[in-house]
Amino acid sequence: MVRAFLTFTDWTARIAQTFAMILLYCFCAMMLAEIVSRGFLSRSLAFSWEYSAFAMCGVFLLGLGPSLQHGTQVRVTLLLSRGPKVTRAVDIAATLCGLILACLMFEAFWSVFQASLSRGLRQSSYMNTPLAIPQAVAVIGAGEFVLALMSRLLRLVFGMEPEISKEAQDG
């Protein structure tokens, strides 16, 4: 059961990572198009700033879970150098606190998404984008982060390596 959950969270992290990468390329393409449009056509693209902001939000939130699983998030290692028992206890406590905060973040994003969806709210701009679309990406990213923290906590509790090794990523 635990192995199946860990496999599932690793799989969802790869999907989130792929979508974050696609959104990052889209963000870069939109900003490049904006620069070219302003430089050569002397006009701004109506959609570029709004959709670039949505894409960057998606990149950040969809990238949270995968970056946690790959051990690339910023950490303070002062307490982690005190020995294996202290390291494990601190790591479990920090992961548990992170999980609680991530659940609160997920709940906040879900509430905003649900309100936007039920009320049909739209971005007050030229594009008039339904807010539920970018907010759905935020909910998915926050949900993936919760899954990644749960996976990390399970790995720590069962004495497994909390991060995915470089070899496992490549293989």
N, C-alpha and C positions, 0 to 999 in steps of 0.2 A: 504494500500500500504506500509506504513512504517512498520507495524507489519509483513507483509510478508517478507520484506527485512531483518528485524531483525531476524526472524525465519530462513531465508536462511543463514545469516551470522553465526548464532549459529550452524547450521547444518554443514556448511563448516568448522567451527573451530573444531568441534568434529572429522571430517574426517582428517583434518590436524594434530590434536593432536594424533590420532591413528597411522597415518603414521610416525609421528616423533618418537613415542614410538617404533614402529617396527624397524625403522632405528637405534634407540639407542641400541636396543637389538642386531641387526646385527653388529653394530660397536663393541660392547662388545665381541660378539662371534668371530669376525675376530681378534681382538687384543688378545683374549685368545688363539685362534688357532695359532697365530704368536708366542706367548710365548712358547706354547707347542712344536711347530715345531722347534724353535730355541734351546730350552732346551733339547729336546729328539732326534731330528733328525739332529741337527746342520746345519739347512738350513732355510732360510727365505721363506715365501710364497710370490710369485710374486705379487699377487693381494691385499694383506692385507693392505698395507700402502695407496695405491692409493684409493681403495674402502672405506677404513675407513675415509679418508679425505672427500670423497664425501658424505658419510653417515653423518658425523658430520656437514658438511655444511647444509645438509638437515634437520637435527635435529634442528639446530639453526633457520633456516629460517621458517620451518614449525611450529615451536613452538612460533614464535613471536605473531601471531594473538591470539591463545588460551591463552597465558600468559597475554596478554593485557585484554582480556575479563574476565579473572579470577582475575585480580588485583594483579598479582604476579611479575610484572616488578618493577624494582627499581624506586623509586620516591623521590623527595625532597619535604617534607611536610611543609616547613617553611611558604610559602605563603598560603598553604591550611588551615592553622589554624587561618586565619584572619577574619573569619565570613562566613556565607553561600553565600552571594552575591559575595564577593571577590573570594571565593573558586570556585564558579561556573564559573565566568568570567575567572579566571586563567586556570581552567580546560578546558574550551572551547578553549581558545587561544592556550594552549599547544597542545591540540588534533588537532587543525587546522594546526599548524606548523608541527606537527608530520605527519599529512596526506599529506602535501605538500612534505615533505622529503621522505615519503614512496612512493609517486607517482614518484618522481625522481629516487629512488632506483629501483622501478619496471621497469621504462623505461630503465634504464641502464642494468638491467639483461635481459630485453626483447631484446635489441639491440645486446648484446653479444650472446644470444641464437640464434637469427635470423641469425646472421653472421656465427656462427658455423654450423647451420643447412644447410644454403644455400651453404656454401663452403665445407661441409663435413669434418670439422676439427676433428682431433683425438688427444687424449692425447699422447704425445711423450714418451711412456713408453713401457714396455714389453707387457702390456695388450692391448694397442692401442685402448682404449675406445673412442667411439664417444662422443665428448664433449657436444653435444646437450642433451644427456641423463641426466647427473647431472645438467646441466644448466636449463633444464626444471623443475627440482625440485626447483631450486632457483627461477625461475619465478613464480611457483605455490605458494611458500612460501611468496614471496614478494606481490603477488596478494592477498593472504589471509590476510596479514598484512594491506593492503590498505582497504580491506573489513571490517576488525575488527576496524580500526580507523574511517571509515565512520559510522559504527554501533555505536561506542562510541559517536561520535559527534551527531548523531541523538538522542541518548538516553539523552545526556546532554541538547540539545536544547529543547527537549520535556519534560524535568523535570523528566526523568526516572532514575533509578539507573544505572550508567554506567558499573558496573561490574556484572557478573552473580553471584548470591548469592550461598553459599555453599548448601543450601537446594535445589535450582534449579538444581545444578549439580547432586546431589544424586537422585533426583526425576525425 
